[in-house]
């Protein structure tokens, strides 16, 4: 999408450069070219480029990869990494060994701030995850119905 915008700007500059010589001088056209290029460059560097760092990790709580537990996954990763997680991409899941390879994206400028009750937040979070894992174990170990 961004490449198409750049293409449109370049076509516009080409049109201005080819048709503007009749009306204005070359100095004004060069000045306009520099202004347009500077504005585009400035917008690209300031507004449209967000620095996101990424890190590949092996994650052991594969039950949280389900879509209904996305908020818990983000919170767990944020608490473990100490940074606010922006997005997560699952690269590989190994059910036999019980881990997933994730690519975690986080903002470089923001560290997770844990308040005075941070220990209580972590405790509640871990209890919630333990409850989900126990429910899953019970689901797996349910006796099969006779056919």
C-alpha positions in Angstrom: 0.0 0.0 0.0 2.8 2.4 0.9 4.6 1.5 -2.3 1.6 2.5 -4.3 1.5 5.9 -2.6 5.1 6.5 -3.4 4.5 5.5 -7.0 1.6 8.0 -7.2 3.8 10.8 -5.7 6.5 10.0 -8.2 4.0 10.1 -11.1 2.7 13.5 -9.7 6.3 14.9 -9.5 6.9 13.7 -13.1 3.8 15.4 -14.2 4.7 18.7 -12.4 8.2 18.6 -13.8 7.1 18.0 -17.4 4.3 20.6 -17.5 5.5 23.3 -15.2 8.3 24.8 -17.3 5.8 26.9 -19.3 4.4 28.6 -16.3 7.2 28.9 -13.7 11.0 28.7 -13.8 13.2 25.8 -12.9 14.0 27.2 -9.5 10.3 27.0 -8.4 9.9 23.5 -9.8 13.1 22.3 -7.9 11.9 24.0 -4.8 8.5 22.3 -5.1 10.2 18.9 -5.7 12.3 19.4 -2.5 9.3 20.4 -0.5 7.2 17.4 -1.6 10.2 15.0 -1.1 10.9 16.5 2.3 7.3 16.2 3.5 7.1 12.6 2.4 10.4 11.8 4.0 9.4 13.5 7.2 6.1 11.8 7.4 7.7 8.4 6.8 10.3 8.9 9.5 8.1 10.5 12.1 4.6 9.1 11.8 4.6 6.0 9.7 7.6 4.1 11.1 7.1 2.6 14.5 10.0 0.8 15.9 9.0 -2.7 16.9 11.5 -5.1 18.2 10.9 -8.8 17.9 12.2 -11.8 19.7 11.8 -15.5 19.0 11.0 -17.5 22.1 10.0 -21.1 23.0 6.7 -20.9 24.9 5.6 -23.7 27.2 1.9 -22.9 27.8 0.6 -23.9 24.4 -3.0 -24.0 25.7 -3.0 -20.2 25.7 -2.5 -20.2 21.9 -6.2 -20.7 21.4 -8.0 -17.6 20.1 -10.2 -17.4 23.2 -7.1 -17.1 25.5 -5.3 -14.4 23.4 -5.6 -11.8 26.2 -4.0 -14.2 28.7 -1.2 -15.0 26.2 -0.4 -11.4 25.8 -0.5 -10.7 29.5 1.6 -13.8 30.3 4.3 -12.8 27.7 4.2 -9.2 28.9 4.8 -10.3 32.5 7.6 -12.7 31.5 9.4 -10.3 29.2 8.8 -7.1 31.2 7.7 -5.3 28.0 4.3 -4.7 26.7 3.6 -7.2 23.8 2.2 -5.6 20.7 1.6 -8.8 18.6 2.5 -12.4 18.5 3.1 -14.7 15.6 3.1 -18.4 16.0 5.8 -20.0 13.9 5.8 -23.6 15.1 3.9 -25.8 17.6 5.5 -28.9 18.9 2.7 -30.9 20.7 5.0 -33.8 21.5 7.5 -31.8 23.5 4.9 -29.2 24.7 6.2 -25.9 23.4 5.6 -23.4 20.6 8.0 -21.2 18.9 6.6 -17.6 18.9 7.8 -14.4 17.4 6.9 -11.7 19.9 6.8 -8.1 18.9 7.1 -5.3 21.4 7.7 -1.6 21.5 11.3 -0.7 22.3 10.4 2.4 24.2 7.9 1.0 26.6 8.7 -1.2 29.6 5.9 -2.8 31.5 5.3 -0.9 34.7 4.2 -3.1 37.6 2.6 -1.2 40.5 2.9 -2.0 44.2 0.2 -4.7 43.8 2.2 -6.3 41.0 2.8 -9.5 42.9 -0.9 -9.9 43.4 -1.5 -9.4 39.6 1.1 -12.0 38.8 -0.4 -14.4 41.3 -4.0 -14.0 40.0 -2.7 -14.4 36.4 -0.9 -17.6 37.3 -3.9 -19.0 39.1 -6.1 -18.2 36.1 -3.7 -20.0 33.8 -3.4 -23.0 36.2 -7.2 -23.2 36.2 -7.4 -23.3 32.4 -4.7 -26.0 32.2 -6.5 -28.1 34.8 -9.7 -27.8 32.8 -7.9 -28.9 29.7 -6.4 -31.9 31.5 -9.8 -33.0 32.7 -11.2 -32.7 29.1 -8.4 -34.9 27.8 -8.9 -37.5 30.5 -12.6 -37.8 30.2 -13.7 -41.5 29.7 -14.7 -42.3 26.2 -18.4 -43.1 25.6 -19.1 -46.7 24.7 -20.2 -47.0 21.0 
